[in-house]
Amino acid sequence: MTDPYEVLGVKRDASQKDIQASYRRLAKKLHPDLNPGDKSAEQKFKELSAAYDLVGDSEKRARFDRGEIDASGAERPARSYYRDFATAGSDGGETYRNAAGYADFADGDDVFAEFFGRRGGRNIRMRGADVRYLLEIDFLEAVNGATKRVTLPDGGTLDLVVPPGAHDGQILRLSGKGGAGVGGGSPGDALFEIAVRPHPFFVRDGYDIRVELPISLTEAVQGGKVRAPTPSGLVTVTIPRWSNTGKVLRLKGKGVPRRQGSRGDEYVVLRIVLPDQRDEELERFVATWEAGKAHNPRQHMGIKDA
């Protein structure tokens, strides 16, 4: 059975943060959606998910390191010293291999009853393993919410609801969609870790959103109304007269939804952009604009013009 640390490409003393980083890096490379029809990548992704389910969980990892569970997450059987040297009992069976030999322990409602009553009779009931997946979504899908149809390694599909306001690294759990249980045990869960792709111009800051909005020189000087993007669509904003690059406009309630129903804000940072093509009329005006020549925008930095 493959060592989970080897599958994840980390040392046994690696931190949980390093294990998570390695898993995410490999999962992005091996995910079935990125390798359609590649059975080798699919198998490696299954092994990677199983390894991360084990050592990515600090409690399971500690139990694995102590030898209490194996690399598949299954309980290691207790050492049967007495059973190794079993002798014939009065009923013709082997005293230590006959579950009846532990009947007195099984009567009690304690750890001995659990161990000897079930395990002594080999009636082991175990919950199935949780299975981890990496789900990449667009920035706006994370902010506004979405329903994603995902394909599982076995070829099955299911619809996963991404709640509004989902964030990078968030785990979505689907109960009962993981590995099968043992001995009638319940199945494990499917855990989807969200990876949010960056947006061309939106940047998330907690529940707020920041966006840089280009404006023309005329709009900066004279002010006016322009259209600005938000996660829910375009809105009209008012540019104050004589606005400089770096001026911030606040759009209340246009940010990321919170669980209780409110939303963060959007902060629009203005940036003056000159035309791509040279404008000779503008150049002539600037050449004769004495006030503009006298203005030193670097004065606050202690820099004087030469």
N, C-alpha and C positions, 0 to 999 in steps of 0.2 A: 504494500500500500504506500503510495507516494507521500512523502513528508510535505505537509502544508507550507512550511517555511520555504522549501525548495521551489514549490509551485509558484509562490508569491515573489520569489527572488530576494528574500530578506534573510538576515541572520536571526538566530533564535532570541537574541537579546534586543531585537529591534523594538522601537517604541510603537504604540498603537497608531500614532500619527504617521509614522513611516510605513507601517503596514497598509494603512488606508491609501496613502499616496501611491504606493506600488500597485495596489489592486486597481485603482482608478486608471492608472497609466496602462496597465495590461488589458483591462476590460475594454478600454476604448480601441485597442488594437485588435482584440479577438472577438468582439461582439458579433453574433450571427448576422445582425442587420448590415454590418459592414463587410461581411464575408459570405455572401449568399452562395450556398452550394458547397462550401468548403467544410467537409466533415471533420478534418483535422482541427481546424480553428474552433469548430463547434464543440468538439470533445475537450479541447484545452480550456475553452470558456467554462464548460461545466466543472472541470477540475478546479479552475481558478475560483469560481463561485463557491464551491464546496470548501475550499481551503480558507477563503475569507470568512465564510460563515462560522468556521471553527476558531481561527486565531484572531479574527477581527472583532470577536466578542471577548472582552477581557475575562469574564468568568469561565467561558468554555476553554479559553486559552490556558488559564491557570490549571484547569482540570486535565487538559491534554498534557501539559508540561509535567504534571504529577503522575501521569500514567493512569489516570482514572478512566479516561475514554481514549479510543483509538482515533486514527486519522479520519475515519468516516463519521466520528461523533458518537459511535456506539459505546455503550458501557463495556469496560473490560471485565470479564468474569472474575469473581473472587478466587483466590488460590485454594484449591480443594485438597489440602494436605491429608485430611482424614480419609477422604474418598479415594485417594491414591493408594491407601493401604486398607481398603475395605475388606471385611471378613464376613462370612456367611452368618446370617441371623437365624433366630429360632424359626422364622417363617420360611426359611429356604432362600430368602433374598439376601442382598448385601446390606448390612445394617446402615452404612453411611450413604448408600445409593438409593435407599428406599425413602421416599418423602415422608412415610408414616413415622419414621424415626425421629422426625422433628415436630410431631403433632402437638406436643406440649408447648413448643414455642409458638406455633401457628395460632393457638387459641387466643393469645393476647393481642390487644390493639396497640402494638408498638412496633418499633423497628425490626424486632425479631420476627413478628408475624409477617411483615412485609417481605423480609428476606427469605425466611424458610418456607413460608406458605406459598409464595409465588415462585421465587427463584428455585426453591427446592424441588418444585414440581415442574420446573422448566417452562412455566407459564409467564414468560416475560412480555410485558406490554410497554411499548415505548412510542413516544411521539415522533413523528417524522421530522427530518431536518429542515430548517429554513433555507430557502434558496434565494440568492441575491442576484440582482440584475442592475445594469446601468442604463438609465433612460435619458437620452439627450433630447432636450426640447428648446424651442426658440424663446428668446427673451420675452416677447409679448404673450406667448402661451403661459409662461410662468406668472406674469403679472395678471393677466385677465382670466386664467384658467382655461382648461381644454380637456377634451376626451381623446385619448390616444389608443389606437389599436396596436397592441404589441404581440409579436410572434414569439412563442416559447420554443426552447430547444427541441421539444418533442413534436413540433409542427402545429400545436394548438395555438389558438389566438384568444385574446380577451381584451375587453375595453377597460382602460384604466383612467379614472377621473383625476385630473390634476387640479387641485383647488386653486382659486384665485389667490395670488400672493405667495405662491410656492417659491422656494429659494434654492440656490445651489447647495447640494449636499443633503437636502431633506430626504427622508425615507418615507415612502408610501408603502403601506402593508396591506396585502390581500390575504385574509385568513383562509387557511385550508388549501392554498394553491401551491404549496411547496412539496417536499418529498413525502412519499407514502410512509405511514406509520408501520410499526412492527407489532405483530401479535394483536391486531385489532386496535392499536393505538391511533390517535387522531393524526391527520396529516399536518405537516409543517406549514409555514406561511411563505408567500412570495414577497420579498422585500425589494422595492425598486428605489435605487438611489438616483436622485435627479441631478443632472448636469446641464446647466443653463448655458446655451451658446451666447456669446456677446452680441450686442446690437450695434449697428453702424454708428448711431449717434446717441442713444440713450445710455445712461450709466446709473445703476442702482446704488443708493446709499441708505441702507436700512429699509424703511418704508417710503423714503423720498426718492425722487428721480431727478437727475440733472441732465440738461441738454444745452449744447452750445448752438445759438441761433445767429447765423450770419445776417447782417443788415448792411444796407448801402450807406455811403457817405451822406447822401441826401436825407435818408431816413434818420440817421444819427443826428444831423444838425436840425432838421425841421420837425422831427417827430412824425407820428402817424400810426395808422393801424396796419398790422401785418398778420399773416397766418403762422401759427406755430404748432408743431406736432406734439401730441400727448399719446399715451398708450391707448386711449379710447377714441382717438381721432383728432382732426385739426380743430383748433380754436383760434379766435381772434384776440390778439393782445395789442395793447397801446404802448407805442414807443415814446417815452417822454422826449421833449426837445433837448437837444444838446447831450445826448446819451453817449457815453464813452464805451470803448471795449472793456468788458469786465463787469459792466453794470448788470445786476441780477434782478429779474422780475419773478415774483412768487405767484404760482397758480395754485390756490388752495384746493385741496381735495382731488388733485389730478395725479397723485402718486400711486403707490402700491396699496391694495386693499388689506385691511387687518381683519383678524378673525371676528372681532366684535362688530364689524360692519363699517367702521370708519375707514378713511384712506389717508395716506401720507400726502405730501405736496410735491409739486414739480417746480424746480428752480431753473429758469431760463437765463442763461448767461449770454449777453449780447457780445457780438464780435463784428467790428467794422471790416468790410471786405471791399476793396477797390475793384473796378472792372478788370477783366482779364486783358482787354484790349486798351492800348494807350489812348488817352483822351487829350488832344492838344489844347482844347479850350480850357480844361481843368489845369493843365500844366502852365498855361499862360497866366491864369488867375493866381495860382500859388506863387509864381515867380514875382508877382507884383503885390502880394499880400504881406504887408509889413508886420501886422500883428502876429501873423503866423510865424514869421521869421524870429520874432522876439520871444515866442513861447518856448520854454525849456521843460519838456515833460519828464526829464530825468533829475530835476532839481531836488526832489524828495530823497534821492539816492546819494546826494552830496556830489553829483557830477555837474561840473560847469562846462559850457561849450567852449571849445578852443578859440 
